[in-house]
Amino acid sequence: MKICILALSIMIQFGLVRGDDEIRIGVVLPLTGHTSNFGTEALKGINLAIENANAAGGVKNCRLKLIVKDNAGDPATTSVVVSEMIYEQQALAIIGPVISTNSAAAAAVAQQAETPLILPTATDPYITEIGEYICRICITDPLQSKALAEFTRKYLKSDRIAVVYEKGSRYSENLAQFYLMRLEDMGGKVIFAEGFAGDAKNLLEQVDEALRQKPDLLFAPVYYPEAAAIINHLAESGSSITMLGGDGWESPELFRLSGSNIKPGNVFISSHFSLQYSRETGSSFASDFQRSYGDLPNAVSALGYDAVGVLLDALRRATVLDKNGLQQALVSTTDFNGVTGKISINEKRDVVKGVYILKALEGRFALETNISNF
């Protein structure tokens, strides 16, 4: 039997092998619940990356084994399943979750257990402050908000801007707050900025109130179910206002839920991924993904794929194949060629890269521009 670079006894101590030289990687995602589409899309990218790596021989003669857990989009469940993966199933590292509130719960457990946690889509800027074992590969809320404000002023040249956000959602509140701050710095005129609480009825009432102020742009930093409700409502009311969203809008479900109500060139979002960029760099990711799943990848799938890629790169560079050695390799990641762009991890364990602005066109999102001049 081939043995990895460390003695078998040490590897067992750190949960690296289970008799067949495997490296165990935990994955916690919402596979059921309100944002389950994010979870299932991320898992596609993760599975594809793991399958490719194992087909190429794994890492340091070790196969990679995923331990996948559904957190149902719930922070309390997240804490439980992350603990199980670390203490009972001996995962060397954890990937996920995809929502910031759940990611904060996972980060608290992982940090206490000194287990590396790689966040593929958690954009809350404060999560990585939980500890040195927490890092992310996605752009943060402040970064994408600044990019959206730049796009609003320099590309769309909007002068009357309305903002509707969800109260109690750190994601929604953060995006709105940082967007408004950047717009103010750039001399933008916000004529309406209010939060809604509760169900879709309250959301749409807030949208109607915003429209009465006659804005030329509506920014709604919400997730795709709420975004679809807004799009459908505006279509029913006959409004042709330009709509702007964050990365929470990017899901195939948005087009399924809204269909022809999405007018080409009328909806713009910030994103972590551009299919066009991926193809231009010669990556086989999109074709591999389509061959495996029958669909083209979106940003969540791409970030799941890159989360594995960054982890594998760190495993290969780690001089000691344990949790501490892996953590040190992760935080020194520099210019990793991911499908979402070149990935470097800075001193705050946040990613350094630009922001893609996408527009909705005929059932998909296409690249509009890339903003990196912050």
C-alpha positions in Angstrom: 0.0 0.0 0.0 1.3 3.5 -0.9 1.7 5.7 2.1 1.4 9.5 2.0 4.3 11.7 3.0 3.8 11.3 6.7 3.8 8.3 8.9 0.5 6.5 8.9 0.1 7.0 12.7 0.4 10.7 12.4 -2.1 10.8 9.5 -4.7 8.9 11.5 -4.2 11.3 14.4 -5.1 14.2 12.1 -8.0 12.4 10.3 -6.1 12.1 7.0 -6.7 8.5 6.2 -9.1 5.7 6.9 -7.2 2.6 5.8 -7.1 3.4 2.1 -5.0 6.6 2.1 -7.8 9.2 1.8 -7.9 12.8 2.6 -11.3 13.7 4.1 -12.9 17.0 3.1 -16.1 18.2 4.7 -18.7 20.0 2.6 -21.7 21.8 4.3 -24.3 23.3 2.0 -28.1 24.1 1.9 -29.3 21.2 -0.2 -32.9 21.8 1.0 -34.6 25.0 2.0 -35.0 28.6 0.8 -31.6 28.8 -0.9 -31.1 25.2 -1.9 -30.4 26.0 -5.5 -27.2 27.7 -4.3 -26.2 24.6 -2.5 -26.9 22.2 -5.3 -25.1 24.4 -7.8 -22.0 24.7 -5.5 -22.0 20.9 -5.0 -21.8 20.4 -8.7 -18.7 22.4 -9.0 -17.2 20.8 -5.9 -17.9 17.2 -7.2 -16.5 18.0 -10.6 -13.2 19.3 -9.1 -12.9 16.3 -6.8 -13.6 13.8 -9.6 -11.0 15.4 -11.8 -8.4 15.5 -9.0 -9.0 11.8 -8.1 -8.8 10.8 -11.8 -5.4 12.5 -12.0 -4.1 10.5 -8.9 -5.3 12.6 -6.0 -2.9 14.6 -3.9 0.4 13.1 -2.7 -0.8 9.6 -3.4 -3.9 10.1 -1.4 -7.5 10.0 -2.8 -9.9 12.7 -1.8 -13.2 11.8 -0.1 -16.0 14.3 0.4 -18.3 14.2 3.5 -21.4 16.2 2.4 -23.9 17.5 4.9 -27.1 19.4 4.3 -27.6 22.4 6.7 -31.0 23.3 5.2 -29.9 27.0 5.3 -30.0 27.0 9.1 -27.2 28.4 11.4 -27.9 26.0 14.3 -27.9 23.0 12.0 -24.7 24.3 10.4 -22.9 24.3 13.8 -24.0 20.7 14.5 -23.0 19.2 11.1 -19.7 21.0 11.1 -18.9 19.6 14.5 -19.8 16.1 13.3 -17.5 16.4 10.3 -14.6 17.6 12.4 -14.9 15.5 15.5 -16.6 12.3 14.4 -15.7 12.0 10.7 -12.2 13.6 11.0 -12.4 16.0 8.1 -9.1 17.8 7.5 -10.8 20.9 6.1 -14.3 22.2 5.4 -15.8 23.8 2.3 -18.9 25.9 2.7 -21.5 27.0 3.6 -22.8 29.5 0.9 -24.8 32.0 3.0 -23.0 34.5 5.3 -25.2 33.8 8.4 -24.5 30.1 8.1 -20.9 30.7 7.3 -20.4 32.6 10.5 -21.8 29.7 12.5 -19.5 27.3 10.6 -16.5 29.6 11.2 -17.0 29.7 14.9 -16.9 25.9 15.2 -14.0 25.5 12.7 -11.9 28.1 14.4 -12.4 26.6 17.8 -11.4 23.2 16.4 -8.5 24.8 14.5 -9.8 23.3 11.2 -9.3 25.2 7.9 -12.6 26.5 6.6 -12.8 27.7 3.0 -15.8 29.9 2.2 -16.8 29.8 -1.5 -19.6 32.4 -1.4 -19.8 34.1 2.1 -19.5 37.8 1.3 -20.0 39.3 4.8 -16.7 41.2 5.4 -16.6 40.3 9.1 -16.6 36.5 8.8 -12.9 36.1 8.3 -12.2 38.1 11.4 -13.5 35.1 13.4 -10.0 33.6 13.2 -6.9 32.6 11.3 -8.4 29.3 10.1 -11.1 31.0 8.1 -10.5 32.2 4.5 -12.7 33.0 1.5 -12.3 32.9 -2.2 -15.3 35.2 -3.2 -15.4 38.9 -3.4 -16.8 40.7 -0.2 -19.9 42.8 0.1 -18.0 46.1 0.3 -16.1 45.2 -2.9 -19.1 44.2 -5.0 -21.1 47.2 -3.6 -18.3 49.5 -4.8 -18.3 47.9 -8.2 -22.1 48.2 -8.5 -21.9 51.9 -7.5 -19.1 52.5 -10.1 -21.3 50.8 -12.7 -24.3 52.8 -11.7 -22.5 56.2 -12.1 -20.0 55.6 -14.8 -21.7 53.1 -17.1 -25.5 53.5 -16.5 -25.1 57.1 -15.6 -28.2 56.9 -13.4 -29.2 60.1 -11.5 -32.3 59.0 -9.6 -31.6 55.8 -7.6 -33.9 53.8 -5.4 -32.7 51.1 -3.0 -34.9 48.4 -1.4 -33.2 45.9 1.0 -34.3 43.2 3.5 -34.2 44.1 7.1 -32.5 41.6 9.3 -30.4 40.1 6.5 -26.7 40.9 7.0 -26.1 40.2 3.3 -28.8 42.6 2.1 -28.1 45.3 4.7 -24.4 45.2 4.0 -24.7 45.5 0.3 -27.2 48.4 0.6 -25.0 50.2 3.2 -21.8 50.0 1.2 -23.5 50.8 -2.1 -25.1 53.9 -0.6 -21.7 55.0 0.9 -19.9 54.6 -2.4 -22.7 56.4 -4.3 -22.5 59.3 -1.9 -18.8 59.6 -2.5 -19.4 59.7 -6.2 -22.1 62.3 -6.0 -25.0 59.9 -6.8 -28.6 61.0 -5.9 -30.5 58.4 -3.9 -34.2 59.4 -3.8 -35.4 56.3 -1.9 -33.7 53.8 0.5 -35.9 51.7 2.7 -35.8 48.2 4.1 -38.7 45.7 4.2 -39.3 43.0 6.8 -41.4 39.9 6.5 -42.9 38.3 3.5 -43.2 39.1 -0.3 -46.2 41.3 0.3 -44.1 43.7 2.4 -41.3 43.6 -0.2 -43.6 44.5 -3.1 -45.3 47.3 -1.1 -41.8 48.8 -0.6 -41.1 48.4 -4.3 -44.3 50.3 -5.1 -43.3 53.0 -2.7 -40.0 53.3 -4.4 -41.5 53.5 -7.8 -43.7 56.4 -6.8 -40.5 58.5 -6.4 -39.9 58.0 -10.1 -36.4 56.5 -10.0 -34.5 55.5 -13.2 -32.7 52.6 -11.4 -33.8 50.2 -8.7 -31.1 48.4 -6.7 -32.4 45.4 -4.7 -29.7 43.4 -2.8 -31.7 40.3 -2.2 -31.6 36.6 -3.1 -33.0 35.1 -6.3 -36.5 34.2 -5.0 -37.1 37.9 -3.9 -35.5 39.1 -7.1 -37.9 37.1 -9.2 -40.8 38.4 -7.2 -39.7 42.0 -7.9 -39.1 41.3 -11.6 -42.5 39.8 -12.0 -44.2 42.6 -10.1 -42.6 45.3 -12.2 -43.6 43.5 -15.4 -47.2 43.2 -14.2 -47.2 47.0 -13.4 -45.8 47.9 -16.7 -42.6 49.4 -15.4 -39.4 49.3 -17.5 -37.1 50.6 -14.8 -33.5 49.3 -14.9 -32.8 46.8 -12.2 -29.6 46.1 -10.4 -28.8 43.2 -8.1 -25.9 41.6 -6.2 -24.5 38.1 -6.6 -27.6 36.7 -4.8 -29.6 37.2 -8.0 -27.4 34.8 -10.0 -29.2 31.5 -10.3 -30.9 29.5 -13.1 -34.0 29.6 -10.8 -34.3 33.4 -11.5 -35.0 32.7 -15.1 -37.3 29.8 -14.4 -39.3 31.9 -11.9 -39.4 35.1 -14.0 -39.2 33.8 -17.6 -40.1 36.4 -20.3 -40.6 39.1 -17.6 -36.8 39.6 -17.7 -36.2 42.1 -20.4 -32.9 41.8 -22.3 -30.4 44.4 -21.1 -32.7 45.6 -18.3 -31.2 43.6 -15.4 -27.6 43.9 -14.2 -25.9 42.1 -11.4 -22.4 41.8 -9.8 -20.8 38.4 -10.0 -17.7 36.4 -9.1 -17.6 34.6 -12.5 -17.7 35.2 -16.2 -18.3 32.3 -18.6 -16.7 34.4 -21.3 -13.5 35.0 -19.2 -13.3 31.4 -18.3 -13.4 30.4 -22.0 -10.9 33.1 -23.0 -8.3 31.8 -20.6 -8.5 28.4 -22.2 -10.2 26.6 -19.2 -12.0 23.4 -19.9 -14.2 24.0 -16.9 -17.4 25.1 -18.8 -17.2 22.2 -21.3 -16.4 19.6 -18.5 -19.3 21.0 -16.4 -21.8 20.9 -19.4 -20.7 17.4 -20.2 -21.3 16.2 -16.6 -24.5 18.1 -15.8 -26.1 19.1 -19.2 -26.0 22.9 -18.3 -23.5 25.7 -18.3 -22.0 26.6 -14.9 -22.9 29.7 -13.0 -20.9 31.7 -10.4 -21.8 29.4 -7.5 -20.7 26.3 -9.3 -17.5 28.0 -10.4 -16.8 29.2 -6.8 -17.4 25.6 -5.5 -14.9 24.4 -8.2 -12.3 27.0 -7.2 -12.7 26.3 -3.5 -11.6 22.8 -4.2 -8.8 24.0 -6.5 -7.4 26.4 -3.8 -7.6 23.6 -1.2 -5.8 21.1 -3.5 -3.1 23.7 -4.3 -2.6 24.3 -0.6 -2.4 20.6 0.1 0.3 20.2 -2.6 2.3 23.1 -1.1 1.9 22.2 2.5 5.2 21.1 4.1 3.3 19.3 6.9 0.1 17.6 5.9 -2.0 18.4 9.0 -4.5 21.2 9.8 -1.9 23.7 10.9 0.3 23.0 7.9 -2.7 23.3 5.5 -3.8 26.6 7.1 -0.4 28.1 6.6 -0.4 27.0 2.9 -3.9 28.3 2.4 -3.2 31.8 3.7 -0.1 32.1 1.5 -2.1 31.4 -1.7 -0.9 33.8 -4.5 -2.0 34.1 -8.1 -3.8 30.7 -8.2 -5.3 30.4 -11.7 -9.0 29.7 -10.9 -11.9 29.6 -13.2 -13.2 32.8 -11.5 -9.9 34.6 -12.0 -6.5 34.8 -10.4 -6.9 34.2 -6.7 -4.7 35.6 -4.0 -5.4 35.5 -0.3 -4.5 38.7 1.6 -3.6 39.3 5.2 -7.2 39.4 6.2 -7.7 36.0 4.5 -9.9 37.7 1.9 -9.6 37.3 -1.9 -8.0 39.9 -4.1 -9.6 40.1 -7.6 -12.0 42.1 -9.7 -15.8 42.1 -10.0 -17.7 41.0 -13.0 -20.9 42.9 -14.0 -23.3 40.7 -15.9 -26.5 41.5 -17.8 -29.5 39.3 -18.3 -29.9 38.1 -21.9 -32.3 35.4 -23.2 -32.4 33.1 -20.2 -28.8 33.6 -19.0 -26.3 36.2 -17.7 -23.6 37.5 -20.0 -20.6 39.6 -19.3 -21.1 43.4 -19.5 -17.8 44.6 -18.0 -15.2 43.9 -15.4 -14.5 46.5 -12.6 -11.2 46.4 -10.7 -10.2 50.1 -10.5 -11.2 50.6 -6.8 
